[in-house]
Amino acid sequence: MALSPPPSTFLTANPRTNFNPLTLPPTNFNPLSSPKPSPNRCHSSGLQIPGTKRFHLDDVIDSQQFDRDILNDIFEVAHEMEEVEKNSPRSQILRGYLMATLFYEPSTRTRLSFESAMKRLGGEVLTTENAREFSSAAKGETLEDTIRTVEGYADVIVLRHFESGAARRASATASIPVINAGDGPGQHPTQALLDVYTIKREIGRLDGITLGLVGDLNNGRTVRSLAYLIAKYKNVKIYLVSPDVVKMKDDIKDYLTSMGVEWQESSDLLEVASKCDVVYQTRIQKERFGERIDLYEAARGKYIVDKKVLDVLPKHAVVMHPLPRLDEITVDVDSDPRAAYFRQAKNGLYIRMALLKLLLLGW
């Protein structure tokens, strides 16, 4: 387990408070001389570097791989990346590195933020937007063979797949870092990282928060990953608000209980919102219902964040959403300062810049 880094005050409720200027790499810095991952590397997440308080990041596969110390370290680097993006738009710390994005499912924010992150750090991108249809997968090629081929062209692979567990299979095959960008109804760890980072930035703390998870809790990989991460903090309470057909699965409930997290299912969004620091809304995922469109229609539109919810939401609280949204947050909510979902999406850039930097260059 990584030891805790020195206390830092950079993460506050106001992102511009306690500004810590970034010390940029020297002008003679050459990222090409930095060691790349060994083909015989271990695919674990928190190997501590001997003689340091820092960990070595190999892959990003699921939320369980992170502890609080590792999260603090990643958030520290994400804050540094925010300053790079603002003050050093021509950063070259990843010059000479190539990132391959393999997306077997549609994506806008995740794919573009990863590609933006790589380019803002001076790296290059090889991309397939619809690998399920426009790659050799359409010819029957296995995921493992695809990974073995692509790793010959790139230094890191970002994978979104329609099957739960696909990222772990890719990680077991690859000799370069693999980042899980969402695997079916499984997990979405980089989204969870940016969600927790956003909560810290917006609320000012992670211990002692009350969180309402709303919408499609059965199929939503974002809420599953977030539940795994937020459970690492103290005195957290979670409300689960969803239609009956998309309730949170028992494995997450059991995990929360095992971690000492108080959780409660509720059908009253207004009552829950009045008690929350964060209302985390999600869309009902039509693509997970197959031919049972009747079940989708029964679930859609049952819980909507609108002005009525804002009226009872505490003044310090925020509304978050992994996006895209349909009609589960009305557009008139956007102008309220508690609507944090577009700031949340922007934070995804900084988290993904940090992960790429840590995976390819380390500390």
Secondary structure, DSSP 8 states (H G I E B T S, - for coil): -----S------SSTTSS--------TT--GGGS----TT----S-EE-TTSS-EE---B--GGG--HHHHHHHHHHHHHHHHHHHH-TT--TTTT-EEEEEESS--SHHHHHHHHHHHHTT-EEEEES-HHHHSGGGGT--HHHHHHHHTTT-SEEEEEESSTTHHHHHHHH-SS-EEEEEETTS--HHHHHHHHHHHHHHHS-STT-EEEEES-TTT-HHHHHHHHHHTTSTT-EEEEE--GGG---HHHHHHHHHTT-EEEEES-HHHHHTT-SEEEE----GGGSTT-HHHHHHHTTSS-B-HHHHHHS-TT-EEE--S--SSSB-GGGTTSTTB-HHHHHHHHHHHHHHHHHHHHH--
